[in-house]
Amino acid sequence: MFSVIESRRLYRQVADQMRSLIEQGKFAPGSKLPAERELAELLAVSRPTVREALIVLEVEGFVHIRMGSGVYVATPRQAAEPHPAGEAEGPFELLRARAILECAIAEEAARVARPDQIAILDENLGAMAAALDDRPLALKLDREFHIAVAGIIGNGTLNRFVGSIHDLRLTPYFEKLASYFENPKTWQAAMEEHRTIRDAIAAGDPQAARSAMRAHLDQSQIRLSESFGEEPADSVIPAAWRRAGGQ
């Protein structure tokens, strides 16, 4: 029924194959898809890749994701026209790119940070502490924190890169994925991770700043990697992600 997805292909090609199987009637409306881990094994891709593909299909109306239960095929009248695939990055691809860019930025920021720049980070952390129940505001403050870290270096190009990569989270696919896993508890965790980054930069410790940023982005990966179904989360995903580039 399934054919192996070549490793160089992205989650949209996985979504294309799964969509085709649904349209061919291989999975009846209302039926439950195989578990995420099983799909990853059948398709020979990572679980994050499967998760991104399932989000595409949900946004398009081909499946319903029921947290704690699994993924179910939608009825034909609920399915919409597929969105153009384009070249949009998936959530996990964005996190990998951020890990390359922002870890290096944090390391350099720790070498050159001034007290007034640390004060900007402190102000942001205070505002975020009061916004944990307000996702749009928390998202805005999260973006501002990372731009403020980049701003310490004083390179406008880096500021634009960081702002642009954060803005790529505002796609229907990323928003849908985040809607399942972002909540006041996860924003609290993110804020505490930001504080660790801030402390390392303020201490002028480049390696600690780099490590703190990497830990933050790894934890972001974990937060978006909880299972949709009844199986437990895979706690080793970040290590595998680093070894194999997300595949």
Secondary structure, 3 states (H helix, E strand, C coil): CCCCCCCCCCHHHHHHHHHHHHHCCCCCCCCECCCHHHHHHHHCCCHHHHHHHHHHHHHHCCEEEECCCEEEECCHHHCCCCCCCCCCCCHHHHHHHHHHHHHHHHHHHHHHCCHHHHHHHHHHHHHHHCCCCCHHHHHHHHHHHHHHHHHCCCCHHHHHHHHHHHHCCCCHHHHHHHHHHCCHHHHHHHHHHHHHHHHHHHCCCHHHHHHHHHHHHHHHHHHCCCCCCCCCCCCCHHHHHHHHCCC
